Amino acid sequence: MDKIEKEPLTTDTIIGSRKIIAAEFRKFFKNVLGDDYEKYPLAWSVIKSSSLHKGKSLKEIIDECRNPTEQKIPKTNLITSLSYSEQKILKPEIEDAIPEVLSGDDKRIALGLVNYFRESKMKPSFHLNNTWKGVSKGKIIYSVLVGCNSGESKWFHRNKKWLVRLWLDNISEYENTLENEGLRDFIFAHYHKCVYCPNKADKNNGRHPKTITILGEEVTNFGCWPLLWVYEPDDAAVEKIKRLIELERNAR
């Protein structure tokens, strides 16, 4: 049986008029918008979920992409309100997101910590929705979440405005230093406790909570890695975060 060739997409094609696969949309947008077509959030949205745009002609889509006043992601929108797919395209800087969510001392502290990361050659790069990460010696060492009280993560982050997470993979290497500098209490105050997972254990294959050993002490309510989750740190907590990062970097 001869293979039936599909008519190529044109600006007159109506989304939903026939089955159109993502590869066809990609080819069309590349031809019309250029090699950097993925920078247009609306084009990306059509590629990922064309059903959301059913009934529109591709001419309408192209016009909206080219006309800033018709963009689905206007410049006036908050970065932290965008979806992961939208943020992935835009790759926003964390300094632009922080003022949307934080003010006063919280804003000052967060921006100061980000400046420390940059000066220490661990610049924050976009990672996940509202999340930026830093890498040391090829491995993630921290991540910062901004606006983590919105969307599906609301229950998970307990309605906090921002969060710093630390990957202390080699904590056993500097255990004595933690004891000598009085950081042990900070570790146990901020290790990732499994707050909500126990009620969901059956749905999560029983993986939470976990029993692990931290600095020689067994804890039975650990959630999941990374080890430390510091919500809305104050000045004193930020200094401890910096010290822990320094110790971890030296141990890697």
C-alpha positions in Angstrom: 0.0 0.0 0.0 1.4 3.4 -1.0 2.3 5.7 1.8 0.0 8.8 1.8 2.1 12.0 2.0 0.8 14.7 4.3 0.3 18.2 3.0 3.0 20.4 4.4 1.9 22.9 7.0 1.2 26.4 5.7 0.1 29.6 7.5 -3.5 28.7 6.5 -3.4 25.4 8.3 -5.8 25.2 11.2 -4.6 23.5 14.4 -6.8 20.5 15.0 -7.8 20.2 11.3 -5.8 17.0 11.1 -3.3 15.1 13.3 -0.1 17.2 13.4 2.9 15.8 15.2 5.5 17.9 17.1 8.1 17.4 14.4 5.9 19.0 11.8 5.4 22.0 14.0 9.1 22.3 14.6 9.9 22.2 10.9 7.2 24.8 10.1 8.3 27.2 12.9 12.0 26.8 11.9 11.2 27.7 8.3 9.1 30.7 9.2 10.6 32.0 12.4 14.2 30.9 11.9 16.6 28.5 13.7 15.9 30.2 17.1 12.1 29.5 16.9 12.2 28.0 20.4 12.8 31.4 21.9 9.1 32.2 21.2 7.1 30.9 24.1 3.9 30.6 22.1 5.6 28.5 19.4 7.0 26.2 22.1 3.5 25.9 23.7 2.1 24.8 20.3 4.8 22.2 19.9 4.3 20.8 23.4 0.4 21.0 23.7 -1.2 21.9 20.3 -4.6 20.9 21.7 -4.5 24.1 23.8 -4.5 26.1 20.6 -7.1 24.1 18.6 -9.0 26.2 16.0 -6.2 28.8 15.5 -4.5 29.1 12.2 -0.7 29.0 12.1 -0.9 32.5 10.7 -2.5 33.7 13.9 0.3 31.9 15.9 3.0 33.5 13.8 1.5 36.9 14.1 1.3 36.5 17.9 4.9 35.4 18.1 6.1 38.4 16.1 4.0 41.0 17.8 5.2 41.6 21.4 1.8 43.0 22.4 0.2 39.6 21.6 2.8 37.4 23.3 1.4 34.8 25.6 4.2 35.8 28.1 4.0 39.6 28.2 7.0 41.3 29.7 4.8 42.5 32.5 4.2 39.0 33.8 6.0 37.8 36.9 8.8 35.4 36.2 7.8 33.3 39.2 4.3 32.8 37.7 5.6 31.2 34.6 5.5 27.5 34.0 8.7 25.4 33.8 8.5 25.2 30.0 8.2 28.9 29.8 11.1 29.5 32.2 13.2 26.9 30.4 13.0 29.0 27.3 13.6 32.3 29.0 16.3 31.1 31.4 15.7 34.1 33.8 18.3 35.3 36.2 17.5 34.7 39.9 18.2 38.4 40.7 15.2 39.3 38.5 12.9 36.8 40.3 13.9 37.6 43.9 12.3 41.1 44.0 9.0 39.6 42.7 8.7 37.6 45.9 10.9 39.1 48.6 11.1 42.5 50.1 12.9 44.2 53.0 15.5 42.1 54.9 14.4 38.9 53.0 15.3 40.5 49.7 18.6 42.0 51.0 19.6 38.6 52.5 18.7 36.6 49.3 20.5 39.0 47.0 23.5 39.1 49.2 23.7 35.3 49.2 23.4 35.2 45.4 26.2 37.7 45.2 28.3 35.5 47.4 27.7 32.6 45.0 28.7 34.6 42.0 31.9 35.9 43.7 32.8 32.4 44.8 32.5 31.1 41.2 29.3 29.1 41.9 27.0 31.2 39.8 23.3 30.3 40.0 21.9 28.9 36.8 18.3 28.0 35.9 17.5 24.5 37.0 13.8 23.8 37.6 10.7 25.8 38.0 11.6 28.8 40.2 14.8 27.1 41.1 18.4 28.0 40.4 21.4 25.7 41.2 25.2 26.1 41.7 27.9 23.6 40.9 31.2 22.9 42.5 33.7 20.5 41.0 31.2 19.2 38.5 28.5 18.4 41.1 25.5 20.4 42.4 26.2 21.9 45.8 23.2 24.2 46.4 19.9 25.3 44.9 17.7 28.3 45.7 13.9 28.2 45.3 12.1 31.6 45.0 8.4 31.8 45.2 8.0 28.3 46.4 4.6 28.9 48.0 2.8 28.7 44.7 1.5 26.0 42.3 1.6 22.3 43.0 4.6 22.6 45.3 2.6 24.7 47.8 2.1 21.8 50.3 5.7 20.6 49.9 7.3 23.9 50.8 5.0 24.8 53.6 4.0 28.2 52.3 7.5 29.7 52.6 8.8 32.4 50.3 12.2 31.0 49.6 14.4 28.1 50.3 18.1 27.2 50.2 19.1 23.5 49.8 22.6 22.2 50.4 24.1 19.0 49.0 26.6 18.0 51.7 27.7 14.8 50.1 30.9 14.6 52.1 29.7 15.7 55.5 31.5 12.9 57.3 34.9 14.4 56.1 34.4 17.5 58.2 32.4 16.1 61.1 34.9 17.3 63.7 34.9 20.8 62.3 31.1 20.9 62.6 31.4 19.9 66.2 34.2 22.4 67.0 32.4 25.3 65.4 29.0 24.6 66.9 27.3 23.7 63.5 25.9 20.4 64.7 22.8 21.9 66.0 22.2 23.8 62.7 22.5 20.5 60.8 19.9 18.8 63.0 17.6 21.8 62.9 17.5 21.9 59.1 18.0 18.4 57.8 15.2 17.5 55.4 12.5 16.1 57.6 9.7 14.1 56.0 6.7 16.2 57.0 4.0 15.1 54.6 5.3 11.9 53.0 4.3 9.4 55.9 0.6 9.9 54.9 1.6 9.1 51.3 3.9 6.2 51.9 1.6 3.7 50.3 1.4 5.8 47.1 5.2 6.4 47.2 6.2 2.7 47.3 7.0 3.1 51.0 10.1 5.1 50.3 9.4 7.9 52.9 10.2 8.5 55.6 13.7 7.2 55.6 16.0 6.1 58.4 19.6 7.5 58.0 22.6 8.3 60.1 23.7 11.9 60.4 26.9 12.7 62.2 26.7 9.4 64.0 23.1 9.9 65.1 20.2 7.9 63.6 17.1 9.8 62.5 14.0 8.0 61.4 12.1 10.9 59.7 14.4 11.9 56.9 12.7 12.9 53.7 15.0 12.9 50.6 18.2 14.3 49.4 19.7 17.0 49.5 20.5 16.9 53.2 19.8 20.4 54.3 16.6 22.5 53.5 16.9 26.0 55.1 13.7 27.9 54.7 13.8 31.8 54.7 17.3 32.0 56.3 18.2 35.1 58.3 21.6 36.7 58.4 23.0 34.2 61.0 21.7 31.2 59.0 23.3 32.6 55.8 26.7 32.8 57.5 26.3 29.1 58.5 25.2 28.2 54.9 28.4 29.9 53.6 30.6 28.0 56.0 29.0 24.7 55.2 29.5 25.3 51.5 33.1 26.1 52.1 33.7 22.9 54.1 31.9 20.8 51.5 33.9 22.4 48.6 37.1 21.7 50.4 36.1 18.1 51.0 35.3 17.4 47.3 
